[in-house]
Amino acid sequence: MFAIVRTGGKQYRVAAGDKIAVEKIDGEAGDTVSLGDVLLAGDGGEVKSADGLVVSAEIIAQTRGEKVIVFKKRRRHNYRRRNGHRQSLTLLRILAVGEAKKAAPKKEAAPKAEAAPAVEAKAAPAKEAAKKEAAPKKAAAPKAEAAEAPAKKPAAKKAAPKKEA
């Protein structure tokens, strides 16, 4: 079964097992995303209804595309501008093309949230110890003393050497 999916302003023909590069989608490698904007679906030569159809995909990696050089020139005006651009891309592996299913909440997310406060608790005593060990800073010199100092005279200009006739 295949589907035509729209994501990032572009359309892709996908089937289970395909790998595609699309505009950047939030997530990390290994996360599962669902592409819900299915325009068309089919099986072999038949066209099927795309209502309620969802394409599920796994993020392989977050990467960047090839560099595109943008060069502007206006002839006879000495105007040249050279700029480059690399588009952020997400590599996806299509897992399934099928009916919409409610995904179970991830069990991995809860332990990460619990582990974060423990790390912060360990970091807090280290920060306090670093503050105690730091030497006190010297007070800044008052600006009034600098104003009382005599002003320097500008350097004298040297005369140009005389030309002999």
Secondary structure, 3 states (H helix, E strand, C coil): CEEEEEECCEEEEEECCCEEEEECCCCCCCCEEEECCEEEEEECCEEECCCCEEEEEEEEEEEEEEEEEEEEEECCCCEEEEEEEEEEEEEEEEEEEEECCCCCCCCCHHHHHHHHHHHHHHHHHHHHHHHHHCCCCCCCCCHHHHHHCCCCCCCCCCCCCCCCC
